[in-house]
Structure formats: structure tokens, C-alpha cells
Amino acid sequence: MKPQKRMRMRSSECDVGLDSLSEMPDQVIVHILSCMPTRDAVRTMLLRRFGKLWTMVHALSFDFNDHYVRNDINYDDFDDVEDENDAYEEEQRIMSEAFSRFARFVRNVLMLHRRSSIDSFHLDIGDYKRGHVDPCLIDDVKVWLEFAIDREVKDLFFNCDDLDDIAPPRCVFTSQSLVTLALYGSLLAQYEHQPQLHMGNLRKLTLCGVRGSNEAFNQLVSACPSLQKLEISYAQGLEELNIGSPVEVDWT
């Protein structure tokens, strides 16, 4: 009798859980999905109750590392240079295929996303290690970041690590919706033409491993009149920073 009673209780609890989910407002589910990695949020479309609610999330997060199974190779173990080169080429091939899948996933998500504005956009391709930067990759990244700006994103995170030939599009630095901006490992270009750089609502700026001229760094900082906190580390090319307004600076 006791085992049967326990089974009935579990079935009842399960029914209550399903009923609670079916009665949950769409706005609540969308908020929950927005707190999940986008890859996981998209998978909920297989559940009838969730359907296409993932297309209304207010936060998008894309991490290449989620699509790439790292194959750590110790090249010191190779005695033959030819075998070492073959292993390297194979690693590059696997990584390239993984990035193709990743890029296809991002394109599809952005194409199907229906919300007119988003709170945050997280793009991390820092684990993509290549000997050269494919122009198509640069074009993809530009389109993805432009998407975020078009959706009036407030919090933007972009990490390209060693791919420091990639510069964010100019529209990022003229956004009036951005409140926080974090750039890791990207190229900081210097802009000489209109429209002038201006991020009127930016409160926090993080630059880590960013490469650019001293003038480019100062041009960016001067474009942020409402800046409250500036974090700079491993800045390549920065010699002296001119800050006109009171800003909390963390410089390492």
C-alpha cells in the first residue's frame, strides 16, 4: 500500500506542475527564457506550451564555445613535423566547421526574433582561434552587432579575443540606447567623418585587450558624456587618457 500511495502522490504533483505551467502567463515564460542561454531557449520550441515564445525574449546570448568541442592537442608530443602540421590542420578544420554551425544558428535566431527591442546582447567568439580572419566572419559580426543596435540594446558584450582585426561597426559608438558596453579583444578604429561618435546614455565602458591608437581611445571616451565607470586592461596603443568629467577609472 505504501509504494502505491507514494506513486499516486508523485503523479498528483506532476499534474500540478503541468497545470501550473499551462496557466503561467506568456510574459512570465518569456522572462524565464530570457534568463537562459539562447541556445537552450530555442530548444523549448519543442514543447507545446512554449511554442514560439522564445522569439520574444529580451536578452540574446551567443557563445561559440557552446558549439565547439575543444580538442586539446599537445604539440610537444609530436616527433614528426609533418604529423604535427596534419594535427594542426585537422584542428583548424574542425573549428571552422563548428563556427559555420554557430554562424548559421545565430543568423536563424536573429531572422526569427520578433521583439522590437532587447535589453542585452552577448556575443562571444573568443574561443575561435584561426591563423587569419575570414572576411565573411567580419561581415557576419558586423551584421549581428548592427542587429543589436537596431533593437535599441541597453547592455552589449562583445568578445573576439585574439581576433583583434575585428572592429565593431560605427553604429555601436553612436547608439543612444546603450547603458553598458564591454569590448574584449577587438580593434578600436579611429573615425574622422560624420556622424560623430556619441553615446549619450552610456554609464559603464569596459575595454579589455582592445587594440587601437591613442587618439582612438580618447575619441571613444570623449563620446560618453554620461560615463560613470571606465574599466581598461591590457589596452594596446593607449598612452595617455584624457577624461574631462568625474569618472571612476579602473586601469590595469
C-alpha positions in Angstrom: 0.0 0.0 0.0 2.7 2.5 0.9 4.5 2.2 -2.5 1.2 2.8 -4.3 0.5 5.8 -2.2 3.9 7.3 -3.0 3.3 6.7 -6.7 -0.1 8.5 -6.5 1.5 11.4 -4.8 4.1 11.8 -7.4 1.6 11.6 -10.2 -0.5 14.3 -8.5 2.5 16.5 -8.0 3.4 16.1 -11.7 -0.1 17.1 -12.7 0.0 20.2 -10.6 3.3 21.1 -12.1 1.9 20.7 -15.7 -1.2 22.7 -14.8 0.9 25.5 -13.3 3.0 25.7 -16.5 -0.1 25.8 -18.7 -1.6 28.6 -16.6 1.6 30.6 -16.4 1.3 33.9 -18.3 3.3 34.2 -21.6 5.1 37.3 -20.2 6.5 35.2 -17.3 7.6 32.4 -19.5 9.3 34.9 -21.9 11.1 36.4 -18.9 12.3 32.9 -17.8 13.5 32.1 -21.3 15.4 35.5 -21.4 17.4 34.4 -18.5 18.6 31.2 -20.3 21.3 30.9 -22.9 19.7 31.5 -26.2 20.6 28.0 -27.5 18.6 26.5 -24.6 15.7 28.9 -25.0 15.3 28.0 -28.7 15.1 24.3 -27.8 11.9 24.9 -25.8 10.1 25.3 -29.1 9.7 21.5 -29.0 7.4 21.9 -26.0 3.8 22.7 -27.0 3.3 25.2 -24.2 6.4 27.2 -25.1 6.0 27.2 -28.9 7.5 30.3 -30.4 7.7 32.3 -27.2 11.5 32.2 -27.4 11.2 34.6 -30.4 10.1 37.3 -27.9 13.0 37.1 -25.4 14.5 40.4 -24.3 18.0 39.0 -23.9 20.1 37.2 -26.6 23.3 35.3 -25.7 25.6 33.6 -28.3 28.7 31.8 -27.3 30.8 30.0 -29.9 32.2 27.7 -27.2 28.8 26.1 -26.9 29.1 24.8 -30.5 32.7 23.7 -30.4 34.0 20.7 -28.6 37.6 21.5 -27.8 40.2 19.0 -28.8 43.3 20.0 -26.8 46.3 18.8 -28.6 49.8 18.8 -27.0 52.0 19.5 -30.0 55.1 18.7 -27.8 54.1 15.0 -28.1 54.7 15.0 -31.9 58.2 14.0 -33.0 57.4 14.4 -36.7 56.8 17.9 -38.0 54.5 16.6 -40.7 52.3 14.8 -38.2 52.2 18.0 -36.1 51.1 20.0 -39.2 48.5 17.4 -40.0 47.1 17.6 -36.5 47.0 21.4 -36.6 45.2 21.4 -40.0 42.6 18.9 -38.6 42.1 21.1 -35.6 41.5 24.1 -37.8 39.1 22.2 -40.0 37.0 21.1 -37.0 37.0 24.6 -35.6 36.0 26.1 -39.0 33.1 23.7 -39.3 32.0 24.4 -35.8 31.9 28.1 -36.5 29.9 27.6 -39.6 27.3 25.8 -37.5 27.4 28.6 -34.9 27.1 31.3 -37.6 24.1 29.5 -39.1 22.4 29.3 -35.7 22.9 33.0 -35.0 21.6 34.0 -38.4 18.5 31.9 -38.0 17.8 33.2 -34.5 18.1 36.8 -35.5 15.9 36.2 -38.6 13.1 34.7 -36.5 13.4 37.0 -33.4 10.3 39.2 -33.2 10.8 41.6 -30.3 11.3 45.2 -31.3 13.7 46.0 -28.5 16.1 44.0 -26.4 17.8 44.6 -23.0 21.1 42.7 -23.6 23.1 41.2 -26.4 26.0 38.9 -25.6 28.3 37.8 -28.4 31.4 35.7 -27.6 33.6 34.3 -30.3 36.7 34.4 -28.2 37.4 30.7 -28.5 37.6 30.8 -32.3 41.3 30.5 -32.9 42.4 30.9 -36.5 45.6 31.9 -38.2 43.7 34.5 -40.2 40.4 36.3 -40.0 38.0 35.4 -42.8 36.3 38.5 -44.3 33.0 36.6 -44.1 33.4 36.4 -40.4 33.9 40.1 -40.1 30.8 40.7 -42.2 28.8 38.4 -40.0 29.9 40.0 -36.8 29.1 43.5 -38.2 25.6 42.4 -39.1 25.0 40.8 -35.7 26.1 43.8 -33.8 24.0 46.1 -36.0 21.0 43.9 -35.3 21.5 44.6 -31.5 21.8 48.3 -32.1 18.7 48.4 -34.3 16.9 46.7 -31.4 18.0 49.5 -29.1 20.0 47.2 -26.9 21.0 48.6 -23.5 23.7 46.1 -22.5 26.2 45.0 -25.1 29.0 42.5 -24.6 31.4 41.5 -27.5 34.4 39.3 -27.1 36.6 38.3 -30.1 39.8 37.8 -28.0 42.7 37.1 -30.4 40.7 38.1 -33.5 41.8 41.7 -33.0 41.3 42.6 -36.6 37.5 42.8 -36.0 36.3 46.3 -35.3 32.7 46.9 -34.1 30.6 48.9 -36.6 30.4 52.6 -36.2 26.7 52.4 -35.2 27.8 50.9 -31.8 29.5 54.1 -30.9 26.6 56.4 -31.9 24.0 54.4 -30.0 21.7 56.4 -27.7 20.3 53.2 -26.1 23.5 51.7 -24.7 23.9 51.9 -21.0 26.8 49.4 -20.6 29.3 48.4 -23.3 32.0 45.7 -22.9 34.6 45.1 -25.7 37.2 42.3 -25.3 40.0 41.9 -27.8 38.6 43.9 -30.7 40.1 46.6 -32.8 39.3 50.2 -32.0 39.2 52.2 -35.1 39.5 56.0 -35.4 36.6 57.7 -37.1 37.1 61.0 -38.9 33.8 61.5 -40.6 30.2 62.2 -39.6 28.2 61.3 -37.7 30.4 62.0 -34.7 30.7 59.3 -32.0 28.3 59.9 -29.2 26.8 57.5 -26.7 24.7 59.9 -24.5 23.4 57.3 -22.1 26.4 55.1 -21.6 27.2 54.7 -17.9 29.8 51.9 -17.9 32.5 51.1 -20.5 34.8 48.1 -20.3 37.8 47.7 -22.7 39.9 44.6 -22.3 42.7 43.6 -24.7 41.4 46.2 -27.1 43.9 47.5 -29.8 43.9 50.9 -31.3 45.7 54.3 -31.5 45.9 56.6 -28.5 43.6 59.0 -30.4 41.0 56.3 -31.0 40.8 55.5 -27.3 40.4 59.2 -26.4 37.9 59.7 -29.1 35.7 56.9 -27.7 35.9 58.1 -24.1 35.1 61.7 -25.1 32.0 60.4 -26.8 30.5 59.3 -23.5 29.4 62.4 -21.6 27.4 60.4 -19.0 30.1 57.8 -18.3 30.4 56.9 -14.6 32.8 53.9 -14.7 35.6 53.0 -17.0 37.5 49.7 -16.9 40.6 49.4 -19.0 43.0 46.5 -19.0 45.7 45.4 -21.5 45.0 48.2 -23.8 47.3 48.1 -26.8 48.2 51.5 -28.2 46.9 53.6 -25.3 49.5 56.0 -23.9 47.6 58.8 -22.2 43.9 59.1 -21.5 42.1 62.5 -21.3 39.0 62.4 -19.1 37.1 65.6 -18.8 34.4 64.6 -16.3 34.5 62.8 -13.0 34.7 59.1 -13.9 35.6 56.1 -11.8 38.6 54.6 -13.6 39.9 51.1 -13.1 43.1 50.8 -15.2 45.3 47.7 -15.1 
